[in-house]
Structure formats: C-alpha cells, structure tokens
Amino acid sequence: MRETSEIFIPIPKVRNTKIKIEIAGDDLTKRVRESTWTKSGTSGPGTFNMVLSNSFGQLTELYKNGDMVKFYADNTDATTLQFQGIIDFTKENISSEGQYLKIEGRHRAYLLTEYLVCYSAESTEPSVILKAIIDALPSTYGITYANVAATTKTMDVEWVYKPFWDCVVELCNYSQFDAYVDNDLDFHFFAENSILNENEAISEGDNFIKTMDWGTDSYYEKTRVTAIGSDTNNFPIVYTAISSTEGDDIKEVMIRDSSANTEAKVQNIAEAKLSELTNRNPQAKINSFGLETLEPGENLWLIIPRQKIAGQYKAIEIKHKFGTENGGWRSEIKVEEEESGMARTIQRVSQKTDLNIQAENINKLNFSFNMNFDDETKTGSHTSTKINKGKVVLTDDSVLTGSWISTGKTAGTNVTEVEMRVKGSNITDSKFYYSLNDGISWEEVTSFNTLMTPTSVGKNLKIKVELNRASGSTLNPEVDSLVLLYS
C-alpha cells in the first residue's frame, strides 16, 4: 500500500466493452462460454483457461498444444492486448448441457518457469544479476529488459540449477521490488509501490462489484529469521535478522542453505526472508467491471466507503474474465498479499530442497568426461608416467617429466564450452590440456574451474597431462582425478 495524503474523487469512465479472443489467428469470441486470463506479478508469468461452445464437434482437433492464444479487451475497439499465451492442452466435454471444448495454457513467457539457472555473484546489484541471467537465456526466448530498474542494494547469490522464476522471486524479496513479463516479452522490474496507475480505480457506485476476504492474515508473519550456511571447512555460518518491531512475542523461522558460503550471502538470505514475512498488508479479492490498463505490481485507488477502504493498493494478480457465463468482461484483482495454499506450500518445500544442493556445476555445462584412475586399463597411454594406487604419477624418482593421454570420448555435437577441474597434489608446475580433434592439436588449460571457449572446432575429446617435477625437488606430482565439463 502506498502512503498518501491525497484526496481522490473518482470520475466514472465510459464503458463500451469490446472483446476479441483469437486462437491460432481465428476469431472465436462468440463461442466463449467462460474464460479466465490471469496476469500474475512476482509469483509467475500467468495462465489462462476457457470453455468454448463446440456444437457438433465443429472445433474438434482444430487446435493443439503450442497454438497461440490472444485476448483483447478495452472500451473502444478491442485492440488492447491483455494476454497472450500458448495452449498446453485441450479437452472435450459432453453433457446434457451441450458439447464444449476446454482449453488451458500459460502466458507466452512460460519458459521462464522451466529454465534452470546456474549463476554466482558477490556484492552485485540485483538488476545487474537479473540482466545477467536474462542474457544467459537462449536467444530464441526473445526476453528483453528495457524496463528493468536499478536498486540501491547489493547481494550475493549462489544458484545451482535453480528455476529461473525462483531466482526472480529471490531478487524481488531482497530488493523489495516487483516483476512481471509483458505480452511483448519485455521484463519489468521496479520498486514495490512505486507505480500508481492513474487511469484505473475501483470505486463503489461506479465499477465496483464486490469484495471477498478483506483482512490482514498474520498467521505467517515472523519477527526473526535465522539463516544457516556453511564455509569451505563445513563449519556453520549463522545470521539472524530481527524485526525492529519485535517485542516480547518472538515468532521465528530457520532457513538452511548449504550453498551460502559467506557471511554476506547468509545475511542476504535472512534479511530477504524477514522482509517477506513482516509488516503484512491487508489482502483481498475485489471484483469490478473490466480494467483496461492495470498491470501486476501497480497500485490503484480503491474507494469502498462501506468497508472504510480508501487508499492506493497494489494489485499483485489480475484475472480478466469474459464469457456468457461471466456476464461480460469482469476483472478480479488480488490485493497486496499472496494467498497461502497447498500450491504455494509445495513451491516453498521445493525451494528449500534446492537450497541443499552444492554448487557443482555453476557454469551449467551439459556433459562431463571423468577420469578417476581406479582402473588402469581404461585410462589411456603413458610416457614416463604410471598408475599407482589410483593416481597418475611419474614412473620413478629419477624422472622429472612425463605425460599421460586419456582414451577418447565423442560428443554428440561440436563442443563450444569447456571447464576443467583437477584434484591432486604438487601439480603447480604441471600442465593440463584438452583436444577436440582426437589429439591432433591441444589447447592448454590455464585456469581450473573456469569457463573456457575453445579456439578449435570438434567433438572428439581427449585429455593430456604433463607432470613436471622441479630438479632437486622431493615432491612428486600426483593427479588423483580430473573432469572435463563441456557443452
């Protein structure tokens, strides 16, 4: 809710509803019995469903998964695109009431709930992080970020195969920002309660229809959050964020995140969760006649004198409803707080499960070529090297240098990115290489655990190690295991 001392006098708008619903380019507006188009904010890209009259099976098998659906609604000429999505599935229903086709689907940005993010950053501004993970998306997604605003904070993140939209939620919670993706696939990221829609209002006596469940639910409100991570020695890192309004009644929750390996990361997690769970606002669902321009996260005036409601409240979710069963075009907005339900509970359990995953593949490479040297018959060829107790070593103390070359592995396609990791001892003077053309040419690895772009093209992988021991040194180089990650 926005704090304001303004006086608002609503002026009724002219309502001359115009609607158009297209499926794969076909205008099916007159066949719509009922439909719901959900424009969500930070909680996700949104969904839709509709029921169409399908007398005598005229629509049967005409529309399929992946077909584009568009919902236009305004008070002038039905050219304002309110929702664009794709069909997930269609179902036919026949009863005494007639024959109908039921269609369900998601907003065209649905792939953002399917894509998994591997990303790490320290002391980085959240909008920079958001742009970085958007840039890492496949270009075919078409996501842009012309409306991503900067915050005044910095944060640490360590995401390992975390769903993209869960990353967005974390950024929003920490920054106290809202986000949504519009129908043109442009990302909006802005400070909560920073946008007032001056073209829309819900006012009793004008477009207001009804209010449902107005009130403040303090059940999930907490006064302190303790986050626990672990350092490189597996010792716990603990930080407790405490609300400035905490009194004698302590309501606390604990979050364990094994990927949070610095004090700053653990502090970020605790403070972000506390922000989410304190100072909860009133929540409600409010029905009105169709709202043309409202977007998720925007505030609008609510003037409902009988409930003593007068203020600028945030719409976190907008459901447009249309059809003969809906009585025309109606809008239902969810105000201020998400509902607590089974779906949300499942999502939170999933997120907590994700937090126990160690950062094993931060560069999100697709395959690995592993060597652990437990079986000498599978480890390739040696020059002045040998396998001894599961390690690659020099043949004896008189040898200062030697090399080992792995057996080959064939990738499915040409390799475009690689990363090498090595476990061993006394290998500072040794050199490591990989080949994409079956050992015809080699590329040196100059830094472990770092993403590299090969200068050559190929898919026939081999690995080479040159063990080097400085003259006069008694420290023998040993390689215990290594892996070449690649995509």
Number of C-alpha atoms within 10 A of each C-alpha: 18 16 9 8 7 8 8 13 9 16 9 12 12 8 12 10 16 16 22 18 23 15 19 15 11 10 12 13 17 13 17 20 19 19 25 22 25 24 28 24 23 25 18 21 24 25 23 25 19 20 22 21 20 19 14 10 14 11 14 15 11 9 16 16 13 15 15 18 21 21 24 19 24 21 17 13 13 16 14 17 18 22 23 26 25 23 23 16 15 18 12 16 13 12 7 5 7 11 16 24 24 18 20 19 24 23 27 24 25 19 15 20 14 12 14 19 23 20 21 15 16 14 12 14 18 26 21 16 22 18 15 12 15 20 13 11 17 10 10 6 14 12 19 17 17 11 14 17 15 15 16 8 12 18 19 23 24 22 25 23 19 20 18 21 21 21 19 24 18 20 24 22 20 22 23 16 24 24 26 26 27 21 17 13 17 17 22 20 25 23 16 18 21 15 15 17 17 12 12 18 25 21 21 16 12 15 19 19 16 12 15 11 10 14 10 14 14 13 9 11 17 23 21 24 25 21 25 24 25 19 14 8 7 10 10 18 21 16 20 19 20 19 18 8 9 13 9 6 8 11 14 16 16 13 16 21 23 21 23 28 22 17 17 17 24 27 23 21 28 25 22 19 22 25 22 17 21 17 15 17 16 16 21 20 17 21 20 21 20 24 24 18 14 23 21 23 31 22 27 24 24 21 22 17 11 7 9 8 14 14 20 22 25 29 27 24 26 25 22 25 23 25 21 13 12 14 12 15 20 19 23 23 24 22 24 22 17 14 13 11 8 9 9 13 11 11 12 13 10 11 14 14 12 18 20 15 15 15 18 11 16 18 22 17 16 11 13 15 17 14 18 17 20 16 11 16 10 12 19 15 15 18 13 15 20 20 21 15 12 16 18 26 23 27 17 11 11 10 15 18 19 19 21 23 18 18 17 18 14 16 17 10 10 15 19 16 16 22 22 24 15 16 12 14 12 14 19 11 11 18 15 21 19 24 22 26 17 18 19 8 11 17 16 14 17 11 12 13 16 13 17 16 11 16 10 15 12 17 19 18 22 23 28 22 20 19 27 22 22 13 10 8 9 9 12 18 23 21 21 19 17 17 16 22 21 22 18
